[in-house]
Amino acid sequence: MKVLFSPKMVADSGSFSPSASKPEWVVQAWLALELPLEIVEPEPVTREQFALAHDRAFVDGVLDGRIANGFGSRSPAVAASLPYTSGAMLSAARAAIDGARCAAPFAGVAAAPCSGFHHAGYGHAAGFCTFNGLMVAACVVKQEGRAERVGILDFDEHYGDGTDDIVERLGASWVVHYSAGRHWRSPAQAERFLAEIPAIVETMAGCGVVLYQAGADPHVDDPLGGWLTTEQLRRRDRSVFEACRRLGLPVAWNLAGGYQEDRRRIVEIHVNTMRECVAVYGGAAG
């Protein structure tokens, strides 16, 4: 399975959020599993492509260090990583769409070990998110004629308010956006949420690709989350992948949030997502 990763995605944000450093930790853990993964260098997003989903003055201001990024700094290192972070999401979407045309193992799925997207709005950064790589990817694949409709399945802990802001600003009725953080927050809701996942995915039937945020922050021990167990998160991911495969929906997935102090706990959740993906698309995972 294609994993869209480059060391250029990694930066020290100097922040509570591990988002800018997490790609490297997670990819190392995935490779240690000895699963059938192919690391592919993502193509960086251009300023023109960012501007399909964002105000161009905002894009230039962030990349030139004149406007603060989602971590509240003007770090040149973070700015340099952003085209590759969103580029991983875009490249994974392209790989999933293109791969869906064949019948080989892992057809129609790709992983982007990145995060920090869904709070970024049309002209602003927020909540550790600078550019909305979900909407950037959606806009580019539509512009390229790869997908007329795009599903954004956001199973991060928090509401993807930036995504909705961009959808509204662009009048992007061709985007089907579902943010679990807007509807589900309590452990008492966990089993009902898991039971409803197939129906949620079915609302995206007919989309050219689904961009799936497999967030680690809904975990019961996450300081910014707190309602799903490790096993329930694994069941969540299995259900998403099974539903997408059954419906013939190409899926490109990312890491989204995760804030536990012990990074090994965060990595374990992302390892489980990969294991479930491999089990559904390529045979049994170990």
Secondary structure, DSSP 8 states (H G I E B T S, - for coil): -EEE--GGG-----SS--TTTHHHHHHHHHHHTT-S-EEE------HHHHTTTS-HHHHHHHHTTSS--TTSS--HHHHHHHHHHHHHHHHHHHHHHHHTTS-STTTTEEEE-----TT--SS--BTTBSS-HHHHHHHHHHHTTS-SSEEEEE-SSS--HHHHHHHHHHT-TTEEEEEGGGT---GGGHHHHHHHHHHHHHTTTT-SEEEEE--STTBTT-TT--SB-HHHHHHHHHHHHHHHHHHT--EEEE------SSHHHHHHHHHHHHHHHHHHHHS---
